[in-house]
Amino acid sequence: MTPLPYDATDEELIGYVDQWAALLEIENYQLAAQFTDHVPEMKWTSELIQEIIKNCGECRPDQKVTVAGKPTDITQRKEVDRWERNDLDEIGEVWYDLNIDGLASDLTATFRIQDAGNGLILRLNDIHVM
């Protein structure tokens, strides 16, 4: 991934994740997996990302992420939490609820915000039901 500027705003970080979600919307899981860095312990692959999306909620093989979504009994959360740099050079996290087939869902992707030495990178941490 191309690092974002050190002074990237919360809106710019969310915008980057919106671009990742747009790749999921067109079901280009390979490119989506390459679009961000990943925390190593999760061992993310394009196949794993696809499997999680297809197996949430109604578990339909044709369901997919959509960037836009109408609220259901939940509202989509797009939130940035920032903290003091830790030992891994992480300075925050993005919480991003994924819309499924145009509806808000409780499937959440989290991304660690890391200082890469030449800017900020987003590292896919987890995708799970919150």
N, C-alpha and C positions, 0 to 999 in steps of 0.2 A: 504494500500500500504506500501511496505517497503521503508523507507526513503532512499534517495540518500545521498552520503557524502556531507558535507558542501562545499567542494571544487570541486563539480561536474562541469565539463566544459560545455560550450554551446553544444558541440557535444554529451556529455553524456545525457544531458537533451533531446535533439532532438532524440537520440537513444531510450530513454524511451518512447517517444511519438510514435516513429516508431513501438515499440512493441505493444502499444495500437492500432495503426492502423492495425497491423497484426491480431489482434483479430477481428477487424471489417471486415477485408478481409475474414476471415473464417466464418463470420456472427455469432460469439459468442458474442452477444450483452450483455448477462448477465455477462460474465467474463470481457468484456471491461468496463462495468459500475463499476465493483468491482476493476479494475486495478488501478484506480486513485481515489483520494478524489474528492469531489465536493464542489463548493461554495453553501452554504445552500439555498440561495434565489432562485436558479434556479430549485431546486427540480428534478434533473436528475434521470431518470430511464432507464433501458435497453430498454424499449418500446419507450420512447421518443427519445432516440438516434437513434433507428432503424427508427422511423417515419420520423425524419428529413432527414436521409440519403435517404430513399426511395422516399421522396417527393421533392427532389431538382432536378433542371435541367429538365430532360425528365420525371420525376415522374414515372419511371417504377418499378414495384414490384421486378424485378430481378436485378436491379442495386445495386452495392455494392462498398464500399471503396476498393481501392487497394493501397498497399504500393508504388509500382512503378507506374509511370505515365509519359506519353509523354506530352510535352508542347503543348498547343493549342494556342489560342490567348492570353493565360496567361501562366505564369511559376509558378510552385509550390514554395510557400514561406515557409521556415522553418527558423524561426527567434527567437532569444532570446533577450528580452529587460530586462535590470537590472536597479534597482533604489535603493535608500536608504530605509531601513526598514520603513514601515508605521505602523499605529496603529494595524493592523491585522497580523503583523509579515510577511507581504509579501515583497519580495525583487526583484520581477520581474515577467515577463510574457513570455510565449511561444506562438508564432503565428504559426499555422501549417495548411496549405491549404491541404484539403483532395483530393486525386485523386479518380475519380469515373470511374469504368470500364477501368482502365488503362490510363485515360486522366486527365490532370490537370483540376481542377475546381475552382470556386470561393467560394466554401463552406469551411469556415475557422473554425477551432477549436482553442480556446484560453484556456490556462491553467495558473493559477496563481502559482507562485513559492513561497512557504511559508516555513519559518523556523519552524519546528515542535518540536524543543527542542532537538531532537536526530538526526537531519539531515534535508534535504530538501524534501518536498513533492510537488507533482504537483496536483493542484485542478482544475478539469474541470470547466471552467467558462462559456463558451458559444460555440455554434456551429451555425453559421449563414452565409448567403451569404454576402460577402464583396463587 
